[in-house]
């Protein structure tokens, strides 16, 4: 018990939890934007992979880090536009189209890697984002090393949560997005194009998702590896339900999963092989499933989620 308390009281533990949670923050926020408009984006795992590849490759070819971030976001937006065109005006199955986008994006990322680096036995390294020290804040006891010594992309993710929450609940645009996912006929009655609102939300959400992949190759690591996303996209889908499609709860869910993951890594070290490592690896996923089961039945989901809208329909 004392070992567990020591882990939880460590600033380095919470710093690691926030670092691990960062790609999930981008992913769950992007999924939330898409689903608030009424479109389920199951392409997130592929968009993660494509974003990771695009950002890393841009930097490897000579671009600066922020240009790499932009390349990742644009790549995500392109796949988001493809998904939106298939599911919004054409009304195709959001499940099938999303899985198709995941397969396409993942395969294109791996294909591009092999075309650009046909003979590379190990991925070339880049110089990733380093931790940023904020004046005064980084020097605070405990909070400084835990919260204010992160890389720029972590601060970007936290900023985007505040921005998206403001847009969704304090602006006419946010009202239109939420209404498109709840009562699209009311949106059309106000003279707005439901299809354009949904397409814009999916493209924007997919661009945000891709930043989660960019974090992996340009902040957490310094290269692109196959299967490096590790199913994080699917976790983000579950976290969106856990959060009841609310940005504040989505942020909390991402940090909780990051804490679970950081905790199992440190707990493995404490028991020193007494328990099989696979038990610890599945611990954060088991805890996430348990948390999801507790809240899923009471989740206030968007009423028009996954329901295609036909213009003029009442």
C-alpha positions as CSV (number, residue, x, y, z in Angstrom):
1,X,0.0,0.0,0.0
2,X,2.8,2.4,0.8
3,X,4.3,1.8,-2.6
4,X,1.0,2.7,-4.3
5,X,0.8,5.9,-2.2
6,X,4.3,6.8,-3.1
7,X,3.6,6.4,-6.8
8,X,0.4,8.5,-6.6
9,X,2.2,11.2,-4.6
10,X,5.0,11.5,-7.1
11,X,5.2,14.5,-9.4
12,X,6.9,12.4,-12.1
13,X,3.9,10.0,-12.1
14,X,1.5,12.8,-12.9
15,X,3.8,14.3,-15.5
16,X,3.9,10.8,-17.2
17,X,0.1,10.5,-16.9
18,X,-0.4,13.8,-18.7
19,X,2.2,12.9,-21.3
20,X,0.5,9.5,-22.0
21,X,-2.9,11.2,-22.0
22,X,-2.0,13.8,-24.7
23,X,-2.7,11.7,-27.8
24,X,-5.9,10.6,-26.2
25,X,-6.8,14.2,-25.6
26,X,-6.5,15.1,-29.3
27,X,-8.4,11.9,-30.2
28,X,-11.3,12.2,-27.9
29,X,-11.7,15.9,-28.6
30,X,-11.8,15.2,-32.4
31,X,-14.3,12.4,-31.9
32,X,-16.4,14.6,-29.7
33,X,-16.6,17.3,-32.4
34,X,-17.6,14.8,-35.1
35,X,-20.2,13.0,-32.9
36,X,-21.7,16.2,-31.6
37,X,-22.7,17.0,-35.2
38,X,-24.2,13.5,-35.6
39,X,-21.4,11.6,-37.4
40,X,-19.6,8.6,-35.8
41,X,-15.9,8.7,-36.9
42,X,-14.5,5.2,-36.7
43,X,-11.7,6.2,-39.0
44,X,-9.8,7.6,-36.0
45,X,-7.3,4.8,-35.7
46,X,-6.2,5.2,-39.3
47,X,-6.2,9.0,-39.0
48,X,-3.9,8.6,-36.0
49,X,-1.5,6.5,-38.0
50,X,-1.7,8.8,-41.1
51,X,-1.1,11.9,-38.9
52,X,1.8,10.3,-37.2
53,X,3.3,9.4,-40.6
54,X,2.7,12.8,-42.2
55,X,4.1,14.9,-39.4
56,X,7.2,12.8,-39.0
57,X,7.8,12.5,-42.7
58,X,7.5,16.3,-43.2
59,X,10.1,16.9,-40.6
60,X,12.3,14.2,-41.9
61,X,12.2,15.8,-45.3
62,X,13.4,19.1,-43.9
63,X,10.3,21.0,-42.5
64,X,10.3,22.5,-39.1
65,X,8.3,20.8,-36.3
66,X,5.3,23.1,-36.5
67,X,5.1,22.6,-40.2
68,X,5.0,18.9,-39.5
69,X,2.1,19.5,-37.1
70,X,0.3,21.4,-39.8
71,X,1.0,18.5,-42.3
72,X,-0.5,16.0,-39.9
73,X,-3.6,18.2,-39.4
74,X,-4.1,18.6,-43.1
75,X,-3.7,14.9,-43.6
76,X,-6.4,14.2,-41.0
77,X,-8.6,16.8,-42.6
78,X,-8.4,15.1,-46.0
79,X,-9.4,11.7,-44.6
80,X,-12.1,13.5,-42.6
81,X,-13.5,15.0,-45.8
82,X,-13.5,11.6,-47.4
83,X,-15.5,10.1,-44.5
84,X,-17.8,13.1,-44.5
85,X,-18.6,12.9,-48.2
86,X,-19.4,9.2,-47.8
87,X,-21.6,9.5,-44.8
88,X,-23.3,12.9,-45.0
89,X,-24.5,13.6,-48.5
90,X,-24.4,10.0,-49.6
91,X,-25.8,8.6,-46.4
92,X,-23.6,5.5,-46.3
93,X,-23.2,3.4,-43.2
94,X,-21.0,5.4,-40.7
95,X,-19.6,2.2,-39.2
96,X,-18.5,0.7,-42.6
97,X,-17.2,4.0,-44.0
98,X,-15.3,4.7,-40.8
99,X,-13.6,1.3,-40.8
100,X,-12.9,1.7,-44.5
101,X,-11.1,5.0,-43.8
102,X,-9.1,3.4,-41.0
103,X,-7.9,0.6,-43.3
104,X,-7.2,3.1,-46.2
105,X,-5.3,5.6,-44.0
106,X,-3.3,3.0,-42.3
107,X,-2.3,1.2,-45.5
108,X,-1.4,4.5,-47.2
109,X,0.8,5.5,-44.3
110,X,2.7,2.2,-44.4
111,X,2.9,2.3,-48.2
112,X,4.2,5.8,-48.2
113,X,6.9,4.8,-45.7
114,X,8.1,1.9,-47.9
115,X,8.1,4.1,-51.0
116,X,10.0,6.9,-49.4
117,X,12.4,4.6,-47.4
118,X,12.5,1.4,-49.4
119,X,15.8,0.2,-47.9
120,X,15.7,1.5,-44.4
121,X,16.0,-1.2,-41.8
122,X,15.3,1.2,-38.9
123,X,13.2,4.4,-39.0
124,X,15.3,7.6,-39.4
125,X,15.2,9.8,-36.3
126,X,14.1,13.4,-36.1
127,X,14.7,16.0,-33.4
128,X,11.3,16.0,-31.5
129,X,9.6,18.7,-29.4
130,X,11.3,19.0,-26.0
131,X,9.7,20.0,-22.7
132,X,8.9,23.7,-22.3
133,X,9.5,25.4,-19.0
134,X,7.0,28.1,-18.2
135,X,8.3,31.1,-16.2
136,X,7.2,30.9,-12.5
137,X,4.7,28.0,-13.1
138,X,7.4,25.4,-13.9
139,X,9.1,26.3,-10.6
140,X,6.1,25.6,-8.4
141,X,6.5,22.8,-5.9
142,X,4.9,19.5,-7.3
143,X,2.6,21.3,-9.8
144,X,5.7,22.7,-11.7
145,X,7.2,19.3,-12.7
146,X,3.9,17.6,-12.9
147,X,1.9,20.0,-15.1
148,X,4.1,22.8,-16.4
149,X,7.1,21.0,-17.8
150,X,5.4,19.3,-20.8
151,X,6.0,19.6,-24.5
152,X,4.2,22.2,-26.6
153,X,1.7,19.7,-28.1
154,X,0.4,18.9,-24.6
155,X,-0.2,22.6,-23.9
156,X,-1.8,22.8,-27.4
157,X,-4.2,19.9,-26.5
158,X,-5.2,21.6,-23.2
159,X,-5.8,24.9,-25.0
160,X,-7.9,23.2,-27.6
161,X,-10.2,21.8,-24.9
162,X,-10.9,25.2,-23.6
163,X,-11.4,26.6,-27.2
164,X,-13.8,23.8,-28.2
165,X,-15.8,24.1,-25.0
166,X,-16.2,27.8,-25.6
167,X,-17.2,27.4,-29.3
168,X,-19.7,24.6,-28.5
169,X,-21.5,26.3,-25.7
170,X,-20.9,30.0,-26.2
171,X,-21.2,30.6,-30.0
172,X,-23.8,30.3,-32.7
173,X,-21.5,27.9,-34.6
174,X,-21.4,25.6,-31.6
175,X,-25.1,25.7,-31.3
176,X,-25.5,24.8,-34.9
177,X,-23.1,21.8,-34.5
178,X,-24.9,20.6,-31.4
179,X,-28.3,21.0,-33.1
180,X,-27.1,19.1,-36.1
181,X,-26.5,16.1,-33.8
182,X,-29.7,16.5,-31.9
183,X,-32.4,17.9,-34.2
184,X,-31.0,18.6,-37.7
185,X,-34.5,19.7,-39.0
186,X,-34.3,22.6,-36.6
187,X,-30.9,23.6,-38.1
188,X,-32.4,23.5,-41.6
189,X,-35.4,25.6,-40.4
190,X,-33.0,28.3,-39.4
191,X,-31.7,28.5,-43.0
192,X,-28.5,26.5,-42.4
193,X,-27.2,23.6,-44.4
194,X,-27.1,20.6,-42.2
195,X,-24.8,18.8,-44.6
196,X,-22.2,21.6,-44.6
197,X,-22.3,21.8,-40.7
198,X,-21.7,18.1,-40.4
199,X,-19.0,18.0,-43.1
200,X,-17.2,21.0,-41.4
201,X,-17.4,19.3,-38.0
202,X,-16.0,16.0,-39.3
203,X,-13.2,17.7,-41.2
204,X,-12.2,19.8,-38.2
205,X,-12.5,16.8,-35.8
206,X,-10.4,14.6,-38.0
207,X,-7.7,17.3,-38.2
208,X,-7.6,17.4,-34.4
209,X,-7.5,13.6,-34.2
210,X,-4.4,13.6,-36.5
211,X,-2.5,15.7,-34.0
212,X,-2.7,12.8,-31.6
213,X,-0.7,10.8,-34.1
214,X,1.7,13.7,-34.6
215,X,2.3,13.8,-30.9
216,X,3.5,10.2,-31.0
217,X,6.2,10.7,-33.7
218,X,7.1,14.3,-32.9
219,X,7.0,14.5,-29.1
220,X,6.6,11.1,-27.3
221,X,9.1,9.4,-29.8
222,X,11.3,10.7,-32.6
223,X,10.4,8.2,-35.4
224,X,7.5,6.4,-37.1
225,X,7.0,2.8,-36.3
226,X,4.4,0.4,-37.6
227,X,1.5,-0.3,-35.1
228,X,2.8,2.6,-32.9
229,X,-0.8,3.9,-32.3
230,X,-1.5,0.8,-30.2
231,X,-5.3,1.0,-30.5
232,X,-5.5,4.5,-29.0
233,X,-8.1,5.5,-31.5
234,X,-10.5,2.9,-30.3
235,X,-9.9,3.9,-26.7
236,X,-10.9,7.5,-27.8
237,X,-14.2,6.2,-29.1
238,X,-14.9,4.7,-25.6
239,X,-13.7,7.8,-23.8
240,X,-16.2,9.9,-25.8
241,X,-19.1,7.8,-24.5
242,X,-17.6,7.9,-21.0
243,X,-17.5,11.7,-21.2
244,X,-21.2,11.9,-22.4
245,X,-19.9,14.0,-25.2
246,X,-18.8,16.8,-22.9
247,X,-15.3,18.4,-23.3
248,X,-14.6,18.6,-19.5
249,X,-15.4,15.0,-18.9
250,X,-13.5,14.0,-22.0
251,X,-10.4,15.7,-20.7
252,X,-10.9,14.0,-17.3
253,X,-11.3,10.6,-19.0
254,X,-8.1,11.0,-21.1
255,X,-6.1,11.9,-18.0
256,X,-7.5,9.0,-16.0
257,X,-6.5,6.5,-18.7
258,X,-3.1,8.1,-18.9
259,X,-2.9,7.7,-15.1
260,X,-3.9,4.1,-15.3
261,X,-1.2,3.4,-17.9
262,X,1.5,5.3,-16.0
263,X,0.5,3.5,-12.8
264,X,0.8,0.0,-14.4
265,X,4.3,0.9,-15.7
266,X,5.5,1.9,-12.2
267,X,3.7,-1.0,-10.5
268,X,5.5,-3.5,-12.7
269,X,8.8,-2.1,-11.5
270,X,7.7,-2.3,-7.9
271,X,6.7,-6.0,-8.0
272,X,9.8,-6.9,-10.0
273,X,8.4,-9.8,-12.0
274,X,6.3,-11.4,-9.3
275,X,3.2,-10.9,-11.6
276,X,3.2,-11.5,-15.3
277,X,3.7,-8.2,-17.2
278,X,0.7,-8.9,-19.4
279,X,-1.6,-8.5,-16.3
280,X,-0.3,-4.9,-15.9
281,X,-0.5,-4.2,-19.6
282,X,-4.2,-5.0,-19.7
283,X,-4.9,-3.1,-16.4
284,X,-5.7,0.3,-17.9
285,X,-8.0,-1.2,-20.5
286,X,-9.9,-3.2,-17.8
287,X,-10.3,-0.1,-15.7
288,X,-11.5,1.8,-18.8
289,X,-14.1,-0.9,-19.6
290,X,-15.3,-0.8,-16.0
291,X,-15.6,3.0,-16.0
292,X,-17.4,2.8,-19.4
293,X,-19.9,0.2,-18.1
294,X,-20.7,2.4,-15.1
295,X,-21.7,5.5,-17.2
296,X,-22.7,4.1,-20.6
297,X,-26.3,3.4,-19.7
298,X,-26.7,7.0,-18.4
299,X,-24.8,8.7,-21.3
300,X,-26.8,11.5,-22.9
301,X,-25.9,10.8,-26.5
302,X,-26.8,13.1,-29.4
303,X,-30.2,12.0,-30.6
304,X,-29.3,12.2,-34.3
305,X,-26.0,10.4,-34.0
306,X,-25.4,7.9,-36.9
307,X,-28.8,9.0,-38.5
308,X,-28.3,10.3,-42.1
309,X,-30.2,13.5,-42.8
310,X,-32.1,14.0,-46.1
311,X,-32.6,17.7,-47.0
312,X,-36.2,18.7,-46.6
313,X,-36.9,15.8,-44.3
314,X,-39.1,16.5,-41.2
